[in-house]
Amino acid sequence: MSNVIPFPARVAAPEPELDIDLFTAVDVAIRDLRDLALRLRGDETGHEQARECLEMLSRALESARATG
């Protein structure tokens, strides 16, 4: 007779608590995109995409700050 050893039940990882507000997240993303855009100088397509994303996030942040 064989001895069956059951695997322990899988416990789902807890959802991380949101410890950053949207304004801070967008502000940090803008900073990171600026850094990435500087590193992508040789890749014009990537640089343009980073620049467009940076402009979009900047406008969204300004709009959100204006409306409160």
C-alpha positions as CSV (number, residue, x, y, z in Angstrom):
1,M,0.0,0.0,0.0
2,S,1.3,3.5,-0.8
3,N,1.3,6.4,1.5
4,V,-0.2,9.5,-0.2
5,I,1.1,12.8,1.1
6,P,-1.2,15.7,0.2
7,F,0.3,19.0,-0.9
8,P,-0.6,21.9,1.4
9,A,-3.4,24.1,0.2
10,R,-2.3,27.1,-1.8
11,V,-2.8,30.4,0.0
12,A,-3.4,33.4,-2.2
13,A,-1.0,36.2,-1.7
14,P,-2.7,39.1,0.0
15,E,-3.4,42.1,-2.2
16,P,-0.9,44.9,-1.6
17,E,-2.5,47.9,0.1
18,L,-2.5,51.0,-2.0
19,D,0.0,53.2,-0.2
20,I,0.4,55.8,-2.9
21,D,-2.2,58.3,-4.2
22,L,-2.9,58.9,-7.8
23,F,-1.2,62.3,-7.9
24,T,2.0,60.9,-6.5
25,A,1.9,57.9,-8.9
26,V,1.5,60.1,-11.9
27,D,4.2,62.4,-10.7
28,V,6.6,59.5,-10.3
29,A,5.7,58.1,-13.7
30,I,6.5,61.5,-15.3
31,R,9.9,61.5,-13.6
32,D,10.6,58.0,-14.7
33,L,9.5,58.7,-18.3
34,R,11.9,61.7,-18.4
35,D,14.7,59.4,-17.4
36,L,13.7,56.7,-19.9
37,A,13.4,59.3,-22.7
38,L,17.0,60.4,-22.0
39,R,18.2,56.8,-22.3
40,L,16.3,56.2,-25.5
41,R,18.1,58.8,-27.6
42,G,19.3,56.3,-30.1
43,D,15.8,54.8,-30.5
44,E,13.7,57.6,-32.1
45,T,10.5,55.6,-32.1
46,G,10.9,54.8,-28.4
47,H,11.9,58.3,-27.6
48,E,8.8,59.7,-29.4
49,Q,6.5,57.2,-27.6
50,A,8.0,58.2,-24.2
51,R,7.6,61.9,-25.0
52,E,4.0,61.4,-26.0
53,C,3.3,59.4,-22.8
54,L,5.0,62.1,-20.7
55,E,2.9,64.9,-22.3
56,M,-0.3,62.9,-21.7
57,L,0.5,62.2,-18.1
58,S,1.6,65.8,-17.5
59,R,-1.7,67.1,-19.0
60,A,-3.7,64.6,-16.9
61,L,-1.9,65.6,-13.7
62,E,-2.4,69.3,-14.4
63,S,-6.1,68.8,-15.1
64,A,-6.6,66.7,-11.9
65,R,-4.8,69.3,-9.8
66,A,-6.9,72.1,-11.3
67,T,-10.2,70.3,-10.6
68,G,-9.1,69.1,-7.1
